[in-house]
Amino acid sequence: IYFDINERKLLALAKKAKEAGVELFVMDDGWFGERNDDAHSLGDWEVNEKKLPGGLAGLGRRIKALGLDFGIWVEPEMVNVNSHLYQAHPDWTIEIPGKPHAEGRNQRILDLTRTEVQDYIIETMTKVFSSAEISYVKWDMNRTFTDYYSAALPPERQGEVAHRYVLGLYRCMRELTARFPDILFEGCSAGGNRFDLGILCYMPQIWTSDDTDAYERQLIQAGTSYGYPPSVMGCHVSASPNHQTARTSPIESRFNVAAFGVLGYELDLGRLTPAEQKAVAAQIAYYKAHRRLFQYGRFLRLCP
């Protein structure tokens, strides 16, 4: 449902998920600020009460009452120009003074070389994560780095920006995962762009790729498996036709690929046929019965 969210729609999805045997319901983008598209409100991490009158706490309680854990999506390192945060702190972004900015996905990157920016992320996310019974957080990062420059460093030290950024990011993750040890954090940067041991020090699983096409995921997951075990690879069954490739594939094929990792479903279960809904319930039951084997068993590759 992208940005067009409200409590009624989310609860309808959650009820379908519970019927299928799902354990965790995750609310994606669109729940904060004036976030009705991808050009507004990144950085303004306050609940949009028009969409969620009871806030995160109210929605979380209703999700939990259905027998599901509750999770949310955040993108703490990013900011839109159309946001209260950018208007208050335009110098907090990574951009070269006097040069046109190479915009990506209508967003800019916060300068995590700066301690005050790190502090803002830590305290803002602490407020969000403590505002409801949250069991899972997807920590996203959706654009490439460009325009390397920190207003906090002199010209002769601009070569330090990339390294200092990562150190600042690790400080944020270290502090927040220590404050919230019971939350399952999943790292993400459009997928495998952040599949590294540094992130895995703080977040035990990573979204393997935004490309969820079953055919292409075979190649993606096989390649990832040479460096990482299936237990850290987020693998989802998504809608057909696939949103990235427009390829059509059976629900069984999508599950057969997604089962070789941490299984999830990102689609509207209400739009599936009765036969597909029955198949999903059977898939989830099968995965639960064999989850430990899929995630922690001895993994062998069959060479063609």
Backbone hydrogen bonds, N-H to C=O, Kabsch-Sander energy under -0.5 kcal/mol:
donor,donor_aa,acceptor,acceptor_aa,energy
4,D,1,I,-1.8
5,I,3,F,-2.2
7,E,51,K,-1.5
10,L,6,N,-2.3
11,L,7,E,-2.5
12,A,8,R,-1.9
13,L,9,K,-2.1
14,A,10,L,-2.5
15,K,11,L,-2.4
16,K,12,A,-1.7
17,A,13,L,-2.3
18,K,14,A,-2.7
19,E,15,K,-2.1
20,A,16,K,-1.4
21,G,17,A,-0.8
21,G,18,K,-1.0
22,V,17,A,-2.4
25,F,69,D,-2.8
26,V,24,L,-0.5
27,M,71,G,-2.6
28,D,26,V,-0.6
33,G,46,E,-2.9
35,R,32,F,-1.7
36,N,34,E,-1.8
40,H,37,D,-0.9
41,S,82,N,-2.6
44,D,41,S,-2.5
45,W,43,G,-1.0
46,E,44,D,-2.0
48,N,31,W,-2.5
49,E,47,V,-1.0
51,K,48,N,-0.9
52,L,48,N,-2.4
55,G,52,L,-2.5
58,G,54,G,-2.3
59,L,55,G,-2.0
60,G,56,L,-3.0
61,R,57,A,-2.3
62,R,58,G,-1.8
63,I,59,L,-2.5
64,K,60,G,-2.7
65,A,61,R,-2.2
66,L,62,R,-0.8
66,L,63,I,-0.7
67,G,64,K,-1.6
68,L,63,I,-1.7
69,D,23,E,-2.8
71,G,25,F,-2.5
72,I,136,Y,-1.9
73,W,27,M,-1.2
74,V,138,K,-2.5
78,M,75,E,-1.5
79,V,108,R,-2.2
80,N,42,L,-1.6
82,N,39,A,-0.6
83,S,81,V,-1.9
87,Q,83,S,-1.8
88,A,84,H,-1.8
89,H,85,L,-2.3
92,W,89,H,-1.9
93,T,90,P,-0.8
94,I,109,I,-2.8
95,E,93,T,-1.0
95,E,149,Y,-0.6
99,K,96,I,-1.8
103,E,101,H,-1.5
104,G,107,Q,-1.1
107,Q,104,G,-1.9
108,R,79,V,-3.1
110,L,77,E,-3.2
111,D,92,W,-3.5
112,L,110,L,-1.4
114,R,111,D,-1.7
118,Q,114,R,-2.1
119,D,115,T,-2.8
120,Y,116,E,-1.8
121,I,117,V,-2.4
122,I,118,Q,-2.8
123,E,119,D,-2.7
124,T,120,Y,-2.7
125,M,121,I,-2.7
126,T,122,I,-1.9
127,K,123,E,-1.9
128,V,124,T,-2.0
129,F,125,M,-3.2
130,S,126,T,-1.7
131,S,128,V,-1.3
134,I,129,F,-0.5
134,I,132,A,-1.6
135,S,70,F,-3.4
136,Y,70,F,-1.0
137,V,184,L,-2.4
138,K,72,I,-2.4
139,W,137,V,-0.7
139,W,186,E,-2.7
140,D,74,V,-2.9
140,D,138,K,-0.9
153,L,150,S,-1.5
157,R,154,P,-2.1
158,Q,155,P,-1.4
160,E,157,R,-1.8
161,V,158,Q,-1.6
164,R,160,E,-2.8
165,Y,161,V,-2.5
166,V,162,A,-1.7
167,L,163,H,-2.0
168,G,164,R,-2.2
169,L,165,Y,-2.6
170,Y,166,V,-2.6
171,R,167,L,-1.8
172,C,168,G,-2.1
173,M,169,L,-2.6
174,R,170,Y,-2.9
175,E,171,R,-2.5
176,L,172,C,-2.4
177,T,173,M,-2.5
178,A,174,R,-1.4
179,R,175,E,-1.9
180,F,176,L,-1.8
183,I,180,F,-1.5
184,L,135,S,-2.8
185,F,183,I,-0.7
186,E,137,V,-2.7
187,G,205,Q,-2.2
188,C,139,W,-1.4
189,S,191,G,-1.1
192,G,208,T,-1.2
193,N,189,S,-0.8
194,R,191,G,-1.1
195,F,192,G,-1.7
196,D,194,R,-1.9
200,L,196,D,-1.7
201,C,197,L,-0.7
201,C,198,G,-0.9
202,Y,199,I,-1.9
203,M,199,I,-2.8
205,Q,185,F,-0.8
206,I,232,V,-3.1
207,W,187,G,-2.7
208,T,234,G,-1.3
210,D,190,A,-1.7
212,T,210,D,-1.0
217,R,213,D,-2.9
218,Q,214,A,-1.3
219,L,215,Y,-0.8
220,I,216,E,-2.3
221,Q,217,R,-3.2
222,A,218,Q,-1.8
223,G,219,L,-2.3
224,T,220,I,-2.4
225,S,221,Q,-1.9
226,Y,222,A,-0.5
226,Y,223,G,-1.2
227,G,224,T,-1.8
228,Y,224,T,-1.9
231,S,295,Q,-0.8
232,V,229,P,-1.8
233,M,230,P,-1.4
234,G,206,I,-2.7
234,G,232,V,-0.7
235,C,262,V,-2.4
237,V,264,G,-2.7
238,S,236,H,-0.6
239,A,266,E,-0.7
242,N,247,R,-2.6
246,A,242,N,-2.1
254,R,250,P,-2.0
255,F,251,I,-1.9
256,N,252,E,-2.6
257,V,253,S,-1.5
258,A,254,R,-2.2
259,A,255,F,-2.5
260,F,257,V,-1.4
261,G,259,A,-1.8
262,V,233,M,-3.5
263,L,261,G,-0.9
264,G,235,C,-1.5
266,E,237,V,-2.6
269,L,267,L,-1.0
271,R,268,D,-2.1
272,L,269,L,-1.3
277,Q,273,T,-2.7
278,K,274,P,-2.1
279,A,275,A,-2.1
280,V,276,E,-2.6
281,A,277,Q,-2.0
282,A,278,K,-1.9
283,Q,279,A,-2.5
284,I,280,V,-2.6
285,A,281,A,-2.0
286,Y,282,A,-2.2
287,Y,283,Q,-2.8
288,K,284,I,-2.6
289,A,285,A,-1.8
290,H,286,Y,-1.4
291,R,287,Y,-0.6
291,R,288,K,-0.7
294,F,290,H,-2.5
295,Q,291,R,-2.6
296,Y,292,R,-2.7
297,G,293,L,-2.0
300,L,298,R,-0.6
303,C,301,R,-0.8
